[in-house]
Amino acid sequence: MIDFSYIISTLETEEQRTTADNICNEYYEFMYKISFKILKNVPDAEDAVIQTVLNICKSIDVFVGKPQS
């Protein structure tokens, strides 16, 4: 699993960091499998997952405070 702690640590509040960490832990495998299936190589799939995590962090306020299903 890719270590996202540096990316997540840049978020402003603990609630944002916790939410981003929860999303990454819950959906990492799904994001990686889909990326690998499309891109067909490990480095590109990992880059796609990192870009997705960056986008999640940029839009974290959409997720903060929402109940997890």
C-alpha positions in Angstrom: 0.0 0.0 0.0 1.2 3.5 -0.8 1.9 5.7 2.2 -0.4 8.7 1.9 0.6 10.2 5.3 2.6 13.1 3.9 -0.3 14.1 1.6 -2.9 13.8 4.3 -0.7 15.6 6.9 -1.0 18.8 4.8 -4.7 19.1 5.5 -5.7 21.8 8.0 -7.8 20.1 10.6 -7.7 16.8 12.4 -11.2 16.0 11.2 -10.0 16.5 7.6 -7.0 14.3 8.1 -9.1 11.6 9.8 -11.7 11.7 7.0 -9.0 11.5 4.2 -7.2 8.7 6.0 -10.5 6.7 6.4 -11.3 7.2 2.7 -7.8 6.1 1.6 -7.8 3.1 3.8 -11.3 2.0 2.8 -10.9 2.6 -1.0 -7.2 2.0 -1.7 -7.6 -1.5 -3.0 -10.6 -0.5 -5.2 -8.7 2.5 -6.6 -5.6 0.5 -7.3 -7.4 -2.4 -9.0 -9.4 -0.1 -11.3 -6.3 1.9 -12.1 -4.2 -1.2 -12.8 -7.0 -2.7 -14.9 -7.1 0.4 -17.1 -3.4 1.3 -17.2 -1.9 -2.2 -17.1 1.3 -1.4 -15.2 2.2 -0.8 -11.6 3.9 2.6 -11.7 1.1 4.2 -13.7 -1.6 2.7 -11.5 0.2 4.0 -8.4 0.5 7.4 -9.9 -3.3 7.4 -10.7 -4.1 6.5 -7.1 -1.8 9.2 -5.8 -3.6 11.7 -8.1 -6.9 10.5 -6.8 -5.8 11.0 -3.2 -4.6 14.5 -4.1 -8.1 15.3 -5.6 -9.8 13.8 -2.5 -7.7 16.1 -0.3 -8.4 19.1 -2.4 -12.1 18.4 -2.1 -12.0 17.1 1.5 -14.7 19.5 2.8 -17.2 17.6 0.6 -16.6 14.5 2.7 -16.0 16.0 6.2 -18.9 15.4 8.6 -20.7 13.0 6.3 -21.7 9.7 7.9 -19.8 6.7 6.5 -21.9 4.0 4.9 
